[in-house]
Amino acid sequence: MNEHFDLTVIGAGPGGYEAALEAARLGFHTALVEKDAIGGTCLNRGCIPTKTLIHSAECYEGIKHSARFGIQSQEPSVDMKAVQQHKAETIASLQTGIATRLKTAKVTVCQGIGSVVSDGLLVRVTAPDGTAFDLESDHILLATGSTPSIPPIPGSDLPGVMTSDELLSYDGAPFDSLLIIGGGVIGVECAGIWQALGTKVTILEALPSLIASLDRELGQSLKLSMKKKGADIHTGASVRSLAATENGIRCTYLEKGKEQTCAAQAVLIATGRRPYTEGLFSEGCAPATERGRILVNEFYETSIPGIYAIGDVTGQISLAHAATAQGLRAVRHMAGRESASAPLLIPSCVYTSPEIASVGLTLDEAKARSIVAKSHKILSSANGKSVLTLQERGFIKVVYEEDSHLILGAQLLCARATDMVSEFAVAIRQGLTMEDMADVIRPHPSFSEMITEAARL
Ligand code: NAD
């Protein structure tokens, strides 16, 4: 197929396929090249698999503790093969949905490895059978995502040492013990799943707090909550080496200047991800990069005119919804359409129990920008829905400008935080004040009543 396209997208994750759909909607003849399955990391090895496992773990916990709600049940057990089956069916169903949308939009989907072979905007696709064909394009969008980054820890290649790619596909009996290296988002979400399934979890995090990119209080509260449920959590602990022993894998780490050890049946390495650009450019065709990430301007155009890059491969922010927003902006720029504003306001969500979500500025960030700001925090302990469903104690904190009461940010740690955060995203985007937010009538009883309380000064 030597066909001419207005746009060729490489990578069919939520950044790439949504961009291809938007391009088709704007009248572009669009090709989408993918080497694996449609949906990218998010659908196949990331967001959706994690959330199906989290849901299974929550069902298990719910049954175990159902007597608290007056429901007697037998001691439940975990069938990891069936858990994985549910995950596989969920992924397949969503893949079908995306494939149907692409077909309806008349996007040409090409199975194979795409690489940029000339700065004349040619993409060579090497199909799974080894044959190759070229796609000539007016524009190219690189949306090839990221891959787990494994630090040079001796022993990280031992059997039983995994990245999230392998752990999320694990279908054996739940581990007795799991050591997690890295207390970022992947680390704590996986900790939550395995802790709920009855595994003794240890987290070693090099920085002083868990999920260190978010407000400090969120990491501190999460640490307390996980410790209360039996996890062993060490912050300020940097891993030195892993070694196989008769009793599993022994880990040596440095904490407060002292060498310590711990052991576990399995190890998850969750120390971040790096941009994936393997085989993406033939010689002389690569745009400017910095430590592996493709550099882009405000419209996501690279140093080569006509070639754009979005999502994890740009190393800016590794979130599916950020990649989608960036893709739409890039495509609208290619089409010369009035551009949507830059996607700056991006909510962050962590699917632990309780859930964590954050949008806009923290109080520290506001102060660092010399904004005179205050925060207002309420606890979830007076919320009817939280009390009747026996939720752990949580909070909502709203950051606002002191004079105008304009809402600047919000940090939530409570049930449904990942849904409720969107109300704050709308508020910030629309320039609402605390009084505007408090004025909205929210249903009773509901978790969202907490938003009214948090906005009422
Ligand atoms: P991360 O950067 O969030 O966390 C990695 C952590 O590992 C860091 O806190 C780092 O200090 C620590 N670390 C690194 N080397 C270490 C060592 N030798 N010993 C101990 N600790 C060490 O990365 P991640 O959790 O792997 O996630 C990757 C990306 O995927 C992130 O950008 C994340 O936002 C994204 N993600 C998002 C979600 C979500 O939105 N719910 C879920 C999963 C992943």
Residues whose N, C-alpha, C, O or C-beta is under 5 A from the ligand:
A	BS01	NAD	P151 I181 G182 G183 G184 V185 I186 G187 L204 E205 A206 L207 A237 S238 V239 A270 T271 G272 R273 S318 C349 V350 Y351
